[in-house]
Amino acid sequence: MNSNRRNFIKQSAILGSALCIPSLPAFATATPAAAKDGYRLIVLATNWGYTGSINEFCAQAKKAGYDGLEIWWPNEAAAQQELFAALEQHGLEVGYLCAGYDSDYTKHAQQFETMLKAATGNNKIKPLYINCHSGRDYFSFEQNSALIDMTTRISKQTGIPVYHETHRSRMLFAAHIAGKFIDAKPDLRLTLDISHWCNVHESLLQDQQATVAKALARAGHIHARIGHPEGPQVNDPRAPEWAAAVKAHFSWWDQIVQRHQAAGKPLTFLTEFGPADYLPTLPYTRQPVADQWDINVFMMNQLKQRYSKP
């Protein structure tokens, strides 16, 4: 690396630090609601992009103040035992991710059901919930509806909440499409990752308010990443240029939290800012413009400050 490039990286890092602010704007100090007994805030960490062992990740998450982690259900028995041991050692809770992978619907549905049954049927550690990357945007409405019916049946059999994520390329990739499933499936419950919809609709969803309201009412789990009209992840939510996007996301989350507080129900959040290349990088070097772990810990602290039971 030549000296000009090193200087560019150094100057960029300094500029980034100068733009960051130590906390979110003043709106972040919410007026505490009268939360009923049973409400509690549970903030989870993502191991997305982490290259160490699961035990090392759990130790780091616990030290940072997380309550647990969200992780893809491991298919291999050895990986399952390693995960269970790490969770027990560090006193962490867990939510599992499940999905099908094949582009052929029949194979996809079989893979999805097999993974979901395994994740909900393990007798070692019961998950808080299952978060599903559900279906495909190119499957038919009827095919994706059948997947919802399958997950609803397993959720009722096991007593474990199963949520469907509002995620690009999945069945709930856009607000107006998700609205059709919400209307058709009264038992459908969502993982709200509304950052994807901001990207898909190239807006902060000012023209999708009716559908957004339906989604907020069905949300049982939240992925706390800040999106914007041109992407699913701002480079650093502490930077003042993203204040409008940050405020919009917290205003959506506020409504979900208030519902759970009023109902006396626990609520799970995942801080899910992703690694490079989800996190923007500098050209040529692929150096991230911000620190993924620091951002996620920052978000965890903001969520706990704002939403913990008074």
PEBELMO-V695570 format. One record per backbone hydrogen bond with DSSP energy under -0.5 kcal/mol. CO is the residue of the C=O (numbers start at 1). NH is the residue of the N-H. Records with the same first field share a line. If there is no record, write none. Layout:
CO: NH, NH
This chain:
2: 6
3: 7
4: 8
5: 9
6: 10
7: 11
8: 12
9: 13
10: 14
11: 15
12: 16
13: 17
14: 18
15: 19
16: 20
19: 240
25: 28
26: 29
28: 30
30: 32
33: 35
36: 39
40: 267
42: 44, 269
43: 67, 68
44: 271
45: 70
47: 50
53: 57
54: 58
55: 59
56: 60
57: 61
58: 62
59: 63
60: 64
61: 65, 66
62: 65
67: 93
68: 45
69: 95
70: 47
71: 97
76: 80
77: 81
78: 82
79: 83
80: 84
81: 85
82: 86
83: 87
84: 88
85: 89
86: 90
87: 91, 92
88: 91
93: 69
94: 128
95: 71
96: 131
97: 73
98: 133
104: 108
105: 109
106: 110
107: 111
108: 112
109: 113
110: 114
111: 115
112: 116
113: 117
114: 118
115: 119
116: 120
117: 121
118: 122
128: 161
129: 96
130: 132, 163
131: 98
132: 134, 165
133: 100
134: 171
136: 139
140: 144
141: 145
142: 146
143: 147
144: 148
145: 149
146: 150
147: 151
148: 152
149: 153
150: 154
151: 155
152: 156
153: 157
154: 158
155: 159
159: 161
161: 130
163: 132, 165
164: 191
165: 167
167: 170
169: 137
170: 173
174: 178
175: 179
176: 180
177: 180, 181
178: 182
179: 183
180: 184
181: 185
184: 186
185: 188
189: 164
190: 192, 220, 221
191: 166, 193
192: 223
193: 196
194: 198
195: 199
196: 200
197: 201
198: 202, 203
199: 202
205: 208
206: 209
208: 212
209: 213
210: 214
211: 215
212: 216
213: 217
214: 218
215: 218, 219
216: 219
218: 190
220: 268
221: 192
222: 224, 270
223: 225
225: 227
226: 234
228: 231
231: 228
236: 239
238: 21
239: 242
240: 243
242: 246
243: 247
244: 248
245: 249
246: 250
247: 251
248: 252
249: 253
250: 254
251: 255
252: 256
253: 257
254: 258
255: 259
256: 260
257: 261
258: 262
259: 263
260: 264, 265
261: 36
267: 42
268: 222
269: 44
270: 224, 272
271: 46
275: 278, 279
278: 280
280: 289
282: 286
283: 285
287: 282
290: 292
291: 295
292: 296
293: 297
294: 298
295: 299
296: 300
297: 301
298: 302
299: 303
300: 304
301: 305
302: 306
303: 307
304: 308
